Amino acid sequence: MRKLRLKKEPFYKERDEKEREEFDRQLAEIPADTPVVYVDEAGVQQEMKPTHGRSKRGVKLYVETTGKRSRKINIIAGYCNGDVLGQTTYPWNTDTEWFCMWFEFVLIPLLKLSSVIVLDNASFHSVTYLPIIAEAYGHKILWLPKYSPDKNPIEHVWANMKKWLRNFSKYYASITLAISAHFG
């Protein structure tokens, strides 16, 4: 009989179950015709190597890699009803000023009126400026509970993108081109 292998799912001990229940309640109260846009950022290394491969049974498989740290490319996007919105790649760290500019000038123009924008609690998601920007354009912000990435469906988009990049980025001149090709 074969053993069933299950992927571990992170469970953050710092998360607050009451906050999570309150988030679920607020999400359930949003009318069905109101777009809910989940926003998040991800980082990828310039060199995305496959994590798995094939070899003869009992023979260890090696992959050549550099011992030096490679530059990281960041990607930011919104996700609504299966569509990736405002996907932007950039080589610098995300800060409040950059995020607010992307939020107002890239994401907001792509949204339908009265959208609900779900954000996590990253330090650069300004609790001061973002609600003002969102409300000025007729949108509302809903904050994810702390330590609850499982409540953000765009995390699956990032996981699938990284898996794809590990397999196919070698066919592109740069990781940025590979990311653009992935989102087509």
C-alpha positions in Angstrom: 0.0 0.0 0.0 1.3 3.5 -0.9 1.6 6.2 1.6 -0.3 9.3 0.9 1.9 12.4 1.0 0.2 15.6 2.0 1.7 19.1 1.6 2.1 20.9 4.9 -0.1 24.0 5.3 1.4 26.7 7.4 -0.6 27.5 10.5 0.6 30.7 12.2 0.3 30.5 16.0 0.2 34.3 16.1 -3.1 34.5 14.1 -6.2 35.6 15.9 -9.2 33.4 15.3 -11.7 36.1 16.3 -10.1 38.5 13.7 -10.4 35.8 11.1 -14.1 35.2 11.9 -14.8 38.9 11.7 -13.1 39.1 8.3 -15.2 36.2 7.1 -18.3 37.9 8.4 -17.4 41.2 6.6 -16.6 39.4 3.4 -20.0 37.5 3.5 -21.8 40.9 3.9 -20.4 42.2 0.6 -23.1 42.1 -2.0 -22.6 39.4 -4.7 -22.3 42.0 -7.5 -19.5 44.0 -5.8 -16.0 43.2 -7.1 -13.6 42.0 -4.4 -10.0 42.6 -5.4 -7.2 40.9 -3.5 -3.8 42.7 -3.6 -0.4 41.2 -2.8 3.3 41.3 -3.6 5.7 38.5 -4.3 9.4 38.2 -4.9 11.3 35.9 -7.2 15.0 35.3 -7.6 16.7 35.9 -10.9 17.6 32.3 -11.1 14.6 30.1 -10.6 15.8 26.4 -10.6 13.5 23.4 -10.5 13.1 21.9 -7.1 12.4 18.4 -8.3 13.9 16.2 -11.1 14.2 12.5 -12.2 17.1 10.1 -11.6 17.5 6.4 -11.2 16.2 5.0 -7.9 18.8 5.5 -5.2 20.9 8.0 -7.2 20.9 11.6 -5.8 20.1 14.3 -8.3 22.2 17.6 -8.2 21.5 20.9 -9.9 24.3 23.5 -10.5 23.6 26.8 -8.8 25.6 29.8 -7.7 26.5 30.4 -4.1 26.1 34.1 -4.5 22.8 35.7 -3.8 21.0 36.9 -7.0 19.0 40.0 -7.3 15.3 39.7 -6.5 12.5 40.9 -8.8 9.3 41.9 -7.0 5.9 41.6 -8.6 2.7 43.3 -7.4 -0.9 42.7 -8.7 -4.5 42.6 -7.9 -6.7 39.5 -8.3 -10.4 39.6 -9.0 -12.6 36.7 -10.3 -9.7 34.9 -11.8 -8.2 38.0 -13.5 -4.8 39.4 -12.6 -4.9 43.2 -12.6 -2.1 45.8 -12.8 0.7 43.2 -12.7 3.9 45.2 -12.3 7.5 43.9 -11.9 10.3 46.0 -10.4 13.8 45.4 -9.0 13.6 47.5 -5.9 12.1 47.0 -2.4 8.5 47.9 -1.9 7.9 51.0 0.3 4.9 53.0 1.2 5.5 55.7 -1.4 5.9 53.2 -4.3 2.9 51.1 -3.2 0.6 54.2 -2.9 1.7 55.3 -6.4 1.1 51.9 -7.9 -2.2 51.6 -6.0 -3.6 55.0 -7.2 -2.2 55.1 -10.8 -2.0 51.5 -11.9 -4.6 49.5 -9.9 -7.4 52.0 -9.3 -8.0 52.8 -13.0 -8.5 49.1 -13.7 -11.3 48.6 -11.1 -15.0 48.7 -11.5 -16.7 51.4 -9.3 -17.4 50.5 -5.7 -14.9 47.6 -5.5 -13.7 46.2 -2.2 -9.9 46.0 -2.1 -8.5 43.4 0.3 -5.0 44.1 1.6 -2.7 42.3 4.0 -0.9 44.0 6.9 2.5 44.6 5.2 4.3 47.6 6.8 4.2 49.6 3.5 0.4 49.3 3.2 -0.3 52.7 4.7 -3.3 52.6 7.0 -3.3 56.4 6.7 -3.1 57.0 2.9 -4.7 54.0 1.3 -8.2 54.3 2.7 -8.2 58.0 1.6 -7.1 57.1 -1.9 -9.6 54.3 -2.2 -12.5 56.4 -0.9 -11.6 59.2 -3.3 -12.3 56.9 -6.2 -15.4 55.2 -4.7 -13.7 52.1 -3.3 -13.4 50.5 0.1 -10.5 48.7 1.8 -10.9 45.5 3.8 -7.9 44.5 5.8 -6.9 40.8 6.0 -6.5 39.4 9.5 -2.8 39.2 10.6 -1.0 36.0 9.7 -3.8 34.8 7.4 -2.3 34.4 3.9 -4.7 31.5 3.4 -7.5 34.0 3.2 -5.9 35.7 0.1 -6.5 33.8 -3.1 -3.7 35.7 -4.9 -1.2 33.6 -2.9 -2.2 30.6 -5.2 -1.5 32.8 -8.2 2.1 33.5 -6.9 2.6 29.8 -6.0 1.6 28.7 -9.6 3.7 31.5 -11.1 6.8 30.4 -9.1 6.3 26.8 -10.1 6.0 27.8 -13.7 9.1 30.0 -13.5 11.1 27.1 -12.0 10.3 25.0 -15.1 10.3 27.6 -17.9 12.3 30.7 -17.0 15.4 29.1 -18.5 13.9 29.7 -21.9 13.7 33.5 -21.5 16.4 36.1 -21.6 15.4 37.5 -18.2 13.1 36.6 -15.3 11.0 39.7 -16.1 10.3 38.5 -19.6 9.4 35.1 -18.2 7.0 36.6 -15.7 5.4 38.7 -18.5 5.1 35.5 -20.6 3.5 33.6 -17.7 0.7 36.2 -17.4 0.5 36.5 -21.2 
